[in-house]
Amino acid sequence: MPLFKFARLAMATRFEFALLGEDERMLRSASEEAFDEIQRLERKLSLFLPDSEISFVNRHRSINPIRLSPELFFLLHRAVYLSKITEGTFDITVGPLMRCWRRSAGSHDVPSIGTIQQALEMVGSSLLHLEEKHYALQFEKPGMEIDLGSIGKGYALECAAQILLDAGVESGLLHGGASSVYAIGSESGTSPWKIGIAKPAPEFLDHQENLPQTASETLAIAPLTNDSLSVSAVWGRGFKSGSTYYGHVIDPRTGFPVRKVLSSAVVLENPTDADALSTALLLMDQEGIDRVIQLFPNLRYLRTISLEENSYRVESRNLPAL
């Protein structure tokens, strides 16, 4: 069966679909509809578009209730649930902290303890109050800010995949920037789609002061059939201050970038949940992970843990390293 590929830029990344089928016209039409949906969600969820619904919410971040669209309300409701079960290691109210560190990335100056503490006072999903009858959101403290960067791309893939399924697509691979992947069906018959998970970037391990650019070797292969894969890593959009590298993943509990876990990969049926949990697993201890597995028994994961000698060890569940 022929493979057709389609792509479009959205959410500051490149989304690509590789779809198996005989009817190229149908697959192209379904892909265009799915890409349109991703861009619609970007206009709703992006923190960086001034006319998005999230930007509106963040501009009116008083303690007065704010009416939301039903779609955004239920996405926030899901995010608050995921924050609760991960004990705050995933948290969409991390916005004030992200703002602190984005400013620091430009100047390469680490935020002061006082600045971080002030931002931390406005972080915590327990400070979000959602009222379903009127689809209303209320912040407990003025100055709070929602950031959907750790769940929005997964949700976009979930919605795009549903459009393709409704159109009759039976087999395909969808990804957004390679860090969020969803597999429809299998690649051929009973053979799953196979996605490589990269090792931590060598430059990051050998020279912590350097911003890593690529990871050239494969750490593991994730087989996917009607599954999603989400990969989170601490390198990428960070900065160096002195001899220390500060990554872009911020711990909502401490206000500082994650350092112990270098990367995490999560395989789960739902791409929205996988996106959130791959971030959470950068921060969780084993006891917390075990509690999450009780709620998601099909969860497969792999983590790389930093060691003092600029190396790492691998932890995994049903996703073994090569």
C-alpha positions, -999 to 999 in steps of 0.1 A, spaced: 0 0 0 15 34 -9 26 59 17 17 96 13 33 124 33 18 158 42 31 186 63 23 220 77 39 245 101 19 252 133 25 257 170 60 268 162 69 234 149 64 212 118 35 187 119 39 158 95 15 130 86 26 98 69 -6 80 58 -10 46 41 -38 42 16 -48 39 -20 -69 71 -23 -44 100 -23 -71 126 -29 -90 114 2 -59 113 24 -48 148 12 -83 162 19 -84 146 54 -49 159 62 -58 194 52 -88 193 75 -67 179 103 -40 206 98 -67 233 98 -78 219 132 -43 221 146 -41 257 135 -75 265 150 -63 251 183 -31 271 181 -53 303 177 -71 292 209 -43 278 231 -12 297 222 4 319 249 22 339 222 -8 349 201 -24 380 216 -59 372 203 -59 336 215 -84 325 242 -56 317 266 -40 351 261 -74 367 268 -77 347 300 -42 356 311 -48 393 304 -79 392 327 -62 373 354 -81 388 383 -100 369 409 -133 375 390 -148 345 371 -139 343 334 -163 325 310 -145 300 288 -154 281 256 -165 245 266 -135 231 247 -110 251 267 -129 245 300 -127 207 296 -90 208 285 -82 228 317 -103 204 337 -82 175 324 -50 194 330 -59 201 367 -67 164 371 -33 154 357 -16 180 380 -33 164 410 -23 128 402 13 139 395 14 159 427 21 191 409 50 180 388 29 188 358 11 222 363 -4 246 337 -2 275 362 36 275 358 33 306 336 47 332 361 78 310 365 82 305 328 81 343 323 109 348 348 131 323 331 123 335 296 135 369 306 167 353 320 174 334 289 177 367 270 201 382 296 218 350 307 212 361 343 196 337 367 165 351 384 169 361 420 156 339 448 131 367 457 118 369 421 113 331 420 96 330 454 72 358 443 63 338 411 59 306 431 32 322 452 11 324 420 17 287 409 -4 257 418 -34 241 400 -52 241 434 -55 278 429 -76 274 398 -113 270 404 -134 256 375 -172 258 376 -188 235 350 -223 250 350 -212 282 334 -178 270 320 -161 295 342 -126 298 355 -116 318 386 -80 324 398 -76 324 435 -48 350 433 -44 379 409 -14 376 386 -17 339 379 -10 327 343 -18 296 324 7 280 301 -4 250 280 30 244 264 33 209 281 -1 196 269 -13 217 239 6 198 212 -6 164 225 -42 177 225 -37 190 189 -26 155 178 -55 139 196 -80 161 177 -61 157 144 -61 120 147 -98 119 153 -105 138 121 -83 114 102 -100 84 117 -135 98 110 -124 103 74 -116 66 71 -78 66 76 -68 32 88 -30 35 91 -7 64 96 19 82 117 14 117 129 40 138 146 45 174 158 82 183 159 91 146 165 86 149 203 48 142 200 38 112 179 5 93 174 2 61 154 -31 51 137 -33 14 133 -1 -5 123 25 0 96 18 -32 78 -6 -59 89 4 -67 125 37 -49 125 36 -17 146 50 16 137 85 20 151 98 53 165 134 59 177 141 76 210 173 95 210 201 93 236 209 124 256 230 147 234 267 139 238 276 176 240 253 180 269 269 151 288 305 159 281 304 197 283 275 208 305 283 244 297 274 239 261 239 240 247 233 206 230 221 207 194 215 171 184 215 135 198 230 113 171 223 79 185 191 59 193 185 49 228 154 28 223 127 19 197 91 25 207 66 2 188 33 20 184 -1 7 173 -30 31 181 -6 46 207 11 79 213 47 87 222 57 119 239 94 128 246 105 156 270 141 166 275 159 193 295 181 205 267 170 227 239 157 262 247 180 269 277 209 292 284 243 292 301 252 314 330 288 310 341 296 273 338 260 261 345 234 252 319 198 260 328 172 240 308 138 252 298 117 227 319 109 244 352 99 225 383 66 241 394 74 232 430 108 248 434 109 273 406 142 261 392 150 241 360 151 203 361 186 189 364 184 153 377 164 136 349 177 144 314 149 130 293 117 110 295 96 92 270 60 81 276 39 57 255 2 58 262 -31 56 242 -40 92 246 -16 118 232 -29 146 255 -22 125 286 12 113 272 23 149 266 16 159 302 30 128 318 63 129 299 69 163 315 58 151 349 82 121 347 111 145 344 103 155 380 87 125 397 102 100 421 96 63 417 69 62 443 50 89 424 54 71 391 41 39 406 9 58 417 4 71 382 8 36 368 -20 24 390 -42 49 371 -26 43 337 -17 6 338 -8 5 301 18 33 305 52 25 292 81 49 299 118 54 297 139 80 316 176 89 315 190 99 349 220 122 352 251 108 370 279 129 384 305 116 359 287 133 330 270 100 321 235 86 327 216 56 336 183 44 321 150 36 340 122 20 320 89 1 321 81 -20 291 102 3 269 137 -12 271 168 5 259 187 -11 230 
